Amino acid sequence: MMLGGHSTGPERFGTPILGVSEVSGLICDLLDDGRLHQIWVRGEVTNYRDHTSGHRYFSLSERKGRNSALLNCVMWRTYTSALAFAPKDGMDVLAWGSVEVYEPHGRYQFIVREMLPAGLGERHLMVERWKQELDAEGLFAPERRRPLPLFPHRVGVVTSPTGAAVKDILSVISRRYPAEVVLSPTAVQGDGAHIEIAEAIRRIDGLVDVIIVGRGGGSFEDLFPFNHPDVVRAVAACKTPVISAVGHEVDTALCDFAADLRAPTPSAAAERAVPERREVLRELSGYGERMEVLLLHRLAASASEVEDLAGRMHPRRLSRRVHERMQRLAEHEELLHRAALARVQRERAALAEVRASLAGQNPLAILERGYCIVESGGKVARSAAGLRPNDRVVLRMKDGRARAVVEEITYDRDL
């Protein structure tokens, strides 16, 4: 239909028509942004409602000048059990969670998984940041942890001199093992406590065999100094093995991760630091009994060995063995003598053969039979053709030489 030349249908807008569910789906896609998931949000609690189902419904509001913003929130019963305080309207809080869309109603809301009072929450965030930084420095690496001494002579304790922790530690150690306890006193809570704790740790390091650092239970605020990087670095830098015992079993402080051992309570730390005297004595008694049994076995074996040696060393047996050895020695001596004579005879025969061979090859041996060797010009004259009349020659005989002059040369016709 056309009215006044203008279209009144959907084609007027030049875009497709979307269903409500499609629009809701697009909103879901847009809100599926990593920046809206697992985030901390600070705001003032308003419209707080504790439902009978256990779920908590409220809003977080923020006012800046004349402008204000409101974020609808819900905290499911699954997460409310971990709340450590009772939220109220007007309370400034830190909430952790993700923004999600409830498609049936087409509205988004902040699903809160954790919530803390703003001041306390900021400290929690600070501890998380410290934890990441200290872990990056390698202070929490498991391979840094060292074993505790088995039998310490001196146990150092870094805690308040008036708190229940030091009394518990002294009571446990005095009951279990006769070790000396050296106290390095410090404040364990309040402003500046972390400075005192770190200094108390450095002050006692190297003077004892093991150090217990800790205090009794308390709130997160009370235990906060033991999360401070100064204390964590002081624990990590210790040459002496350190046991961290901060609060109760459910409490955790950053110095726990840097210590060589974490104990759930100061009393448990004292039990880990020293052995149980009765167990040590029982173990020593067991060692004594085993050593006695082993010694008796060894003595019996030695006695049997001595008896056997005594039998073998009896004069008649000894004399017989000496005669046997002398007989064997004489036999070996005879064998060696015979072998030596046979070897000499073989060598002499071989030498004679060599001598005869050399004599047969000696060019001077012919002189013994009346022959002589003619030398001319220092060389042996091998034929008459090598000589000339009037040549001076030397006649070499078996017992001397004669000089002569060649008068005439004749040749044998047959040669």
TIMI-571511 format. One record per residue (C-alpha): x, z, y; residue in one letter. Coordinates in steps of 0.05 Angstrom, whole numbers, plus 5000, padded with zeros to 4 digits. Each point is the difference from the previous one (the first is absolute). Example, Ala and Ser with C-alpha at 12.3 -4.5 7.8 and 13.67 -1.06 7.14 Angstrom:
REM TIMI-571511
+------+------+------+-----+
|    u |    w |    v | res |
+------+------+------+-----+
| 5246 | 5156 | 4910 |   A |
| 5027 | 4987 | 5069 |   S |
+------+------+------+-----+
END
This chain:
REM TIMI-571511
+------+------+------+-----+
|    u |    w |    v | res |
+------+------+------+-----+
| 5000 | 5000 | 5000 |   M |
| 5024 | 4983 | 5070 |   M |
| 4977 | 5040 | 5061 |   L |
| 5024 | 4975 | 5067 |   G |
| 5055 | 4960 | 4966 |   G |
| 5034 | 5062 | 4967 |   H |
| 5005 | 5017 | 4927 |   S |
| 4971 | 5065 | 4975 |   T |
| 5027 | 4996 | 4928 |   G |
| 5064 | 5028 | 4970 |   P |
| 5036 | 4935 | 5013 |   E |
| 4998 | 5019 | 5073 |   R |
| 5058 | 5048 | 4989 |   F |
| 5045 | 4953 | 4961 |   G |
| 5018 | 5054 | 4948 |   T |
| 4974 | 5016 | 4930 |   P |
| 4949 | 5056 | 4990 |   I |
| 5030 | 5061 | 4963 |   L |
| 4963 | 5051 | 4959 |   G |
| 5005 | 5074 | 5016 |   V |
| 5040 | 5013 | 4937 |   S |
| 5049 | 4945 | 5021 |   E |
| 5010 | 5031 | 5068 |   V |
| 5010 | 5067 | 4967 |   S |
| 5051 | 4969 | 4953 |   G |
| 5038 | 4970 | 5059 |   L |
| 5002 | 5069 | 5032 |   I |
| 5028 | 5028 | 4936 |   C |
| 5054 | 4947 | 4999 |   D |
| 5018 | 5014 | 5073 |   L |
| 5003 | 5075 | 4988 |   L |
| 5043 | 4989 | 4938 |   D |
| 5060 | 5006 | 5046 |   D |
| 5060 | 5043 | 4979 |   G |
| 5000 | 5032 | 5068 |   R |
| 4933 | 5032 | 4984 |   L |
| 5019 | 5029 | 4932 |   H |
| 5035 | 5066 | 4984 |   Q |
| 5006 | 5020 | 5073 |   I |
| 4998 | 5065 | 5039 |   W |
| 4948 | 5005 | 5055 |   V |
| 4995 | 5056 | 5051 |   R |
| 4934 | 5018 | 5033 |   G |
| 4948 | 5053 | 5015 |   E |
| 4949 | 5017 | 4946 |   V |
| 4928 | 4985 | 5020 |   T |
| 4934 | 4997 | 4964 |   N |
| 5030 | 5038 | 4942 |   Y |
| 4953 | 5007 | 4940 |   R |
| 5016 | 5033 | 4933 |   D |
| 4953 | 4966 | 4950 |   H |
| 4972 | 5037 | 4940 |   T |
| 5034 | 4948 | 4955 |   S |
| 5067 | 5026 | 5024 |   G |
| 5015 | 4939 | 5043 |   H |
| 5019 | 5010 | 5073 |   R |
| 4972 | 4954 | 5055 |   Y |
| 5027 | 5002 | 5071 |   F |
| 5029 | 4959 | 5056 |   S |
| 5067 | 5000 | 5035 |   L |
| 4994 | 4991 | 5075 |   S |
| 5051 | 4989 | 5055 |   E |
| 4988 | 5000 | 5075 |   R |
| 5047 | 4966 | 5049 |   K |
| 4975 | 5006 | 5071 |   G |
| 4930 | 4972 | 5004 |   R |
| 5007 | 4963 | 4934 |   N |
| 4989 | 5029 | 4932 |   S |
| 5007 | 4975 | 4928 |   A |
| 4965 | 5022 | 4937 |   L |
| 5020 | 4989 | 4927 |   L |
| 4950 | 5016 | 4945 |   N |
| 5033 | 5037 | 4942 |   C |
| 4983 | 5024 | 4931 |   V |
| 5040 | 5045 | 4953 |   M |
| 4977 | 4996 | 4928 |   W |
| 4993 | 5062 | 4957 |   R |
| 5062 | 4978 | 4960 |   T |
| 5043 | 5012 | 5061 |   Y |
| 4965 | 5059 | 5032 |   T |
| 5025 | 5049 | 4947 |   S |
| 5070 | 4993 | 5029 |   A |
| 4978 | 5021 | 5071 |   L |
| 5038 | 5062 | 5022 |   A |
| 4954 | 5014 | 5059 |   F |
| 4927 | 4994 | 5021 |   A |
| 4991 | 4942 | 5050 |   P |
| 4954 | 5013 | 5059 |   K |
| 4973 | 4959 | 5058 |   D |
| 5050 | 4998 | 5057 |   G |
| 5060 | 5012 | 4955 |   M |
| 5061 | 4955 | 5012 |   D |
| 5022 | 4973 | 4933 |   V |
| 5045 | 4950 | 4965 |   L |
| 4965 | 4958 | 4947 |   A |
| 5034 | 4955 | 4948 |   W |
| 4964 | 4943 | 4966 |   G |
| 4977 | 4928 | 5006 |   S |
| 4947 | 4960 | 5038 |   V |
| 4949 | 4969 | 4953 |   E |
| 4934 | 4963 | 5006 |   V |
| 4934 | 5024 | 4969 |   Y |
| 4970 | 4931 | 4989 |   E |
| 4928 | 5020 | 4985 |   P |
| 4993 | 5030 | 5070 |   H |
| 5050 | 4953 | 5032 |   G |
| 5041 | 5055 | 5033 |   R |
| 5072 | 5022 | 4995 |   Y |
| 5023 | 5071 | 4992 |   Q |
| 5064 | 5039 | 4992 |   F |
| 5008 | 5028 | 4929 |   I |
| 5039 | 5064 | 5009 |   V |
| 5043 | 5024 | 4941 |   R |
| 5038 | 5056 | 5036 |   E |
| 4988 | 5039 | 5064 |   M |
| 5041 | 5052 | 5037 |   L |
| 4993 | 5037 | 5066 |   P |
| 5037 | 4958 | 5051 |   A |
| 5057 | 5048 | 5014 |   G |
| 5011 | 5015 | 4926 |   L |
| 4991 | 4926 | 4983 |   G |
| 5054 | 4979 | 5048 |   E |
| 5047 | 5048 | 4967 |   R |
| 4982 | 4972 | 4932 |   H |
| 5016 | 4930 | 5026 |   L |
| 5066 | 5027 | 5028 |   M |
| 5018 | 5028 | 4931 |   V |
| 4984 | 4933 | 4968 |   E |
| 5044 | 4965 | 5050 |   R |
| 5057 | 5050 | 4988 |   W |
| 4991 | 4991 | 4925 |   K |
| 5010 | 4925 | 5005 |   Q |
| 5061 | 5007 | 5046 |   E |
| 5034 | 5052 | 4956 |   L |
| 4985 | 4961 | 4937 |   D |
| 5031 | 4939 | 5032 |   A |
| 5063 | 5042 | 5012 |   E |
| 5004 | 5013 | 4925 |   G |
| 4989 | 5075 | 5006 |   L |
| 4945 | 5000 | 4947 |   F |
| 5037 | 4959 | 4949 |   A |
| 4994 | 5032 | 4930 |   P |
| 5073 | 4986 | 4983 |   E |
| 5021 | 5048 | 5056 |   R |
| 4972 | 5060 | 4963 |   R |
| 5051 | 5046 | 4967 |   R |
| 4992 | 5049 | 4942 |   P |
| 4995 | 5074 | 5015 |   L |
| 5055 | 5047 | 4978 |   P |
| 4984 | 5034 | 4933 |   L |
| 5027 | 5069 | 5018 |   F |
| 5003 | 5008 | 5076 |   P |
| 5037 | 5061 | 5028 |   H |
| 4969 | 4995 | 5070 |   R |
| 4931 | 4974 | 5019 |   V |
| 4988 | 4981 | 5073 |   G |
| 4930 | 5007 | 5029 |   V |
| 4978 | 4966 | 5065 |   V |
| 4934 | 5031 | 5022 |   T |
| 4969 | 5053 | 5044 |   S |
| 5030 | 5069 | 4989 |   P |
| 4931 | 5033 | 5007 |   T |
| 4958 | 4951 | 4960 |   G |
| 4972 | 5008 | 4931 |   A |
| 5044 | 4943 | 4974 |   A |
| 5065 | 5039 | 5005 |   V |
| 4969 | 5060 | 4965 |   K |
| 4975 | 4957 | 4943 |   D |
| 5068 | 4967 | 4992 |   I |
| 5037 | 5066 | 5000 |   L |
| 4951 | 5029 | 4950 |   S |
| 5006 | 4941 | 4951 |   V |
| 5077 | 4995 | 5004 |   I |
| 5011 | 5075 | 4992 |   S |
| 4956 | 5000 | 4938 |   R |
| 5030 | 4937 | 4968 |   R |
| 5075 | 4997 | 5015 |   Y |
| 5054 | 5041 | 5035 |   P |
| 5015 | 4949 | 5055 |   A |
| 5016 | 5018 | 5072 |   E |
| 4948 | 4977 | 5051 |   V |
| 5024 | 4979 | 5069 |   V |
| 4946 | 4993 | 5053 |   L |
| 5007 | 4950 | 5058 |   S |
| 4942 | 5023 | 5043 |   P |
| 4958 | 4952 | 5042 |   T |
| 4931 | 4990 | 5030 |   A |
| 4957 | 4958 | 4954 |   V |
| 4944 | 4979 | 5048 |   Q |
| 4987 | 4989 | 5073 |   G |
| 5034 | 4958 | 5054 |   D |
| 5074 | 4991 | 4989 |   G |
| 4997 | 5028 | 4929 |   A |
| 5029 | 4935 | 4972 |   H |
| 5064 | 5012 | 5042 |   I |
| 5009 | 5069 | 4971 |   E |
| 4986 | 4977 | 4929 |   I |
| 5051 | 4944 | 5004 |   A |
| 5052 | 5047 | 5029 |   E |
| 4987 | 5053 | 4947 |   A |
| 5011 | 4948 | 4946 |   I |
| 5066 | 4977 | 5030 |   R |
| 5022 | 5072 | 5010 |   R |
| 4995 | 5018 | 4926 |   I |
| 5021 | 4934 | 4969 |   D |
| 5065 | 5007 | 4960 |   G |
| 4996 | 5076 | 4997 |   L |
| 4953 | 5004 | 4940 |   V |
| 4989 | 4963 | 4934 |   D |
| 4928 | 4979 | 5013 |   V |
| 4953 | 5003 | 5060 |   I |
| 4925 | 5013 | 5002 |   I |
| 4966 | 4973 | 5062 |   V |
| 4927 | 5018 | 5010 |   G |
| 4943 | 5045 | 5020 |   R |
| 4933 | 5023 | 4975 |   G |
| 4935 | 4962 | 5007 |   G |
| 4966 | 4980 | 5064 |   G |
| 4964 | 4945 | 5037 |   S |
| 5029 | 4931 | 5014 |   F |
| 5019 | 5026 | 5070 |   E |
| 5036 | 5060 | 4969 |   D |
| 5041 | 4956 | 4953 |   L |
| 5013 | 4946 | 5052 |   F |
| 5072 | 5021 | 5018 |   P |
| 5022 | 4984 | 4928 |   F |
| 4979 | 4928 | 5012 |   N |
| 5046 | 4992 | 5060 |   H |
| 5058 | 4950 | 4991 |   P |
| 5049 | 5054 | 5023 |   D |
| 4982 | 5043 | 4941 |   V |
| 4998 | 4941 | 4951 |   V |
| 5069 | 4975 | 5022 |   R |
| 5028 | 5070 | 4996 |   A |
| 4975 | 5006 | 4928 |   V |
| 5027 | 4931 | 4982 |   A |
| 5068 | 5016 | 5030 |   A |
| 5010 | 5064 | 4959 |   C |
| 5061 | 5003 | 4954 |   K |
| 4963 | 5055 | 4962 |   T |
| 4940 | 4982 | 4955 |   P |
| 4934 | 5015 | 5035 |   V |
| 4932 | 5022 | 4973 |   I |
| 4941 | 4988 | 5047 |   S |
| 4943 | 5049 | 4994 |   A |
| 4953 | 4988 | 5059 |   V |
| 4930 | 5028 | 4994 |   G |
| 4959 | 4999 | 4937 |   H |
| 4997 | 4949 | 4943 |   E |
| 4951 | 4955 | 5037 |   V |
| 5043 | 4999 | 5064 |   D |
| 5052 | 4946 | 5011 |   T |
| 5053 | 4996 | 5054 |   A |
| 5051 | 4945 | 5014 |   L |
| 5058 | 5047 | 4984 |   C |
| 4973 | 5001 | 4928 |   D |
| 5020 | 4928 | 4992 |   F |
| 5071 | 5011 | 5026 |   A |
| 5013 | 5063 | 4957 |   A |
| 5033 | 4998 | 4932 |   D |
| 4938 | 5035 | 4971 |   L |
| 4930 | 5016 | 5025 |   R |
| 4967 | 5065 | 4978 |   A |
| 4926 | 5012 | 5009 |   P |
| 5010 | 5071 | 5029 |   T |
| 5058 | 5044 | 5022 |   P |
| 4992 | 5041 | 4937 |   S |
| 5006 | 4938 | 4957 |   A |
| 5062 | 4980 | 5040 |   A |
| 5032 | 5066 | 4983 |   A |
| 4984 | 4989 | 4927 |   E |
| 5033 | 4931 | 5003 |   R |
| 5061 | 5026 | 5037 |   A |
| 5022 | 5052 | 4949 |   V |
| 4993 | 5004 | 4925 |   P |
| 4962 | 5054 | 4963 |   E |
| 5049 | 5055 | 4981 |   R |
| 4966 | 5016 | 4934 |   R |
| 5000 | 4927 | 4980 |   E |
| 5074 | 4995 | 5017 |   V |
| 5015 | 5062 | 4959 |   L |
| 4957 | 4973 | 4942 |   R |
| 5036 | 4934 | 5004 |   E |
| 5068 | 5034 | 5001 |   L |
| 4980 | 5042 | 4940 |   S |
| 4981 | 4937 | 4963 |   G |
| 5067 | 4969 | 5018 |   Y |
| 5035 | 5063 | 4974 |   G |
| 4963 | 4997 | 4934 |   E |
| 5016 | 4926 | 4992 |   R |
| 5073 | 5012 | 5017 |   M |
| 5003 | 5057 | 4949 |   E |
| 4972 | 4955 | 4946 |   V |
| 5047 | 4943 | 5018 |   L |
| 5059 | 5049 | 5001 |   L |
| 4983 | 5028 | 4932 |   L |
| 4995 | 4929 | 4971 |   H |
| 5067 | 4983 | 5033 |   R |
| 5033 | 5062 | 4972 |   L |
| 4973 | 4986 | 4930 |   A |
| 5026 | 4928 | 5004 |   A |
| 5067 | 5024 | 5025 |   S |
| 5006 | 5052 | 4945 |   A |
| 4986 | 4947 | 4948 |   S |
| 5051 | 4955 | 5032 |   E |
| 5052 | 5056 | 5000 |   V |
| 4986 | 5015 | 4927 |   E |
| 5009 | 4927 | 4982 |   D |
| 5065 | 4997 | 5039 |   L |
| 5025 | 5064 | 4967 |   A |
| 4987 | 4970 | 4932 |   G |
| 5037 | 4936 | 5018 |   R |
| 5058 | 5040 | 5029 |   M |
| 5011 | 5042 | 4936 |   H |
| 5075 | 5000 | 4982 |   P |
| 4991 | 4966 | 4933 |   R |
| 4953 | 4947 | 5027 |   R |
| 5045 | 4991 | 5060 |   L |
| 5062 | 4993 | 4956 |   S |
| 4965 | 4950 | 4955 |   R |
| 4978 | 4958 | 5060 |   R |
| 5071 | 5003 | 5028 |   V |
| 5028 | 4974 | 4934 |   H |
| 4947 | 4946 | 4997 |   E |
| 5019 | 4977 | 5071 |   R |
| 5075 | 5003 | 4983 |   M |
| 4988 | 4958 | 4937 |   Q |
| 4961 | 4949 | 5041 |   R |
| 5056 | 5000 | 5052 |   L |
| 5053 | 4987 | 4946 |   A |
| 4959 | 4943 | 4971 |   E |
| 4991 | 4969 | 5069 |   H |
| 5075 | 5009 | 5013 |   E |
| 5017 | 4963 | 4935 |   E |
| 4952 | 4944 | 5017 |   L |
| 5030 | 4993 | 5069 |   L |
| 5071 | 4999 | 4971 |   H |
| 4982 | 4946 | 4950 |   R |
| 4965 | 4959 | 5053 |   A |
| 5060 | 5006 | 5046 |   A |
| 5049 | 4977 | 4946 |   L |
| 4956 | 4942 | 4981 |   A |
| 4995 | 4981 | 5073 |   R |
| 5076 | 5003 | 5010 |   V |
| 5012 | 4957 | 4938 |   Q |
| 4950 | 4948 | 5025 |   R |
| 5033 | 4999 | 5068 |   E |
| 5070 | 4993 | 4970 |   R |
| 4978 | 4942 | 4956 |   A |
| 4969 | 4966 | 5059 |   A |
| 5063 | 5012 | 5042 |   L |
| 5043 | 4970 | 4945 |   A |
| 4957 | 4939 | 4998 |   E |
| 5006 | 4992 | 5075 |   V |
| 5075 | 5010 | 4998 |   R |
| 5008 | 4947 | 4945 |   A |
| 4957 | 4952 | 5039 |   S |
| 5041 | 5011 | 5063 |   L |
| 5066 | 4992 | 4962 |   A |
| 4977 | 4934 | 4971 |   G |
| 4984 | 4975 | 5068 |   Q |
| 5066 | 5024 | 5032 |   N |
| 5041 | 4938 | 5021 |   P |
| 5065 | 5039 | 4993 |   L |
| 4988 | 5016 | 4926 |   A |
| 5030 | 4932 | 4982 |   I |
| 5068 | 5022 | 5026 |   L |
| 5006 | 5049 | 4942 |   E |
| 5005 | 4940 | 4953 |   R |
| 5061 | 4969 | 5035 |   G |
| 4966 | 4956 | 5050 |   Y |
| 5013 | 4999 | 5074 |   C |
| 4961 | 4980 | 5062 |   I |
| 5029 | 4950 | 5050 |   V |
| 4984 | 5014 | 5072 |   E |
| 5015 | 4950 | 5056 |   S |
| 4986 | 5016 | 5073 |   G |
| 4967 | 5066 | 4980 |   G |
| 4950 | 4965 | 4955 |   K |
| 4998 | 4989 | 4925 |   V |
| 5023 | 4931 | 4980 |   A |
| 4946 | 4977 | 4952 |   R |
| 5030 | 4932 | 4983 |   S |
| 5066 | 4962 | 5005 |   A |
| 4968 | 4952 | 5048 |   A |
| 4998 | 5056 | 5050 |   G |
| 5076 | 5006 | 5002 |   L |
| 5056 | 4956 | 5029 |   R |
| 5075 | 4997 | 4984 |   P |
| 5041 | 5051 | 5040 |   N |
| 4938 | 5045 | 5009 |   D |
| 5016 | 5073 | 4999 |   R |
| 4957 | 5037 | 4951 |   V |
| 4991 | 5071 | 4975 |   V |
| 4996 | 5014 | 4925 |   L |
| 4957 | 5061 | 4986 |   R |
| 5012 | 5034 | 4933 |   M |
| 4975 | 5063 | 4968 |   K |
| 5055 | 5044 | 5028 |   D |
| 5022 | 4964 | 5064 |   G |
| 5008 | 4937 | 5040 |   R |
| 5054 | 4945 | 5004 |   A |
| 5011 | 4948 | 5054 |   R |
| 5018 | 4927 | 4981 |   A |
| 5005 | 4930 | 5027 |   V |
| 4963 | 4941 | 4968 |   V |
| 5051 | 4948 | 4978 |   E |
| 4956 | 4951 | 4963 |   E |
| 4927 | 4991 | 4984 |   I |
| 4977 | 4967 | 4936 |   T |
| 4929 | 4991 | 4976 |   Y |
| 4971 | 5005 | 4931 |   D |
| 4973 | 4933 | 4981 |   R |
| 4946 | 5029 | 4956 |   D |
| 4966 | 5040 | 5057 |   L |
+------+------+------+-----+
END
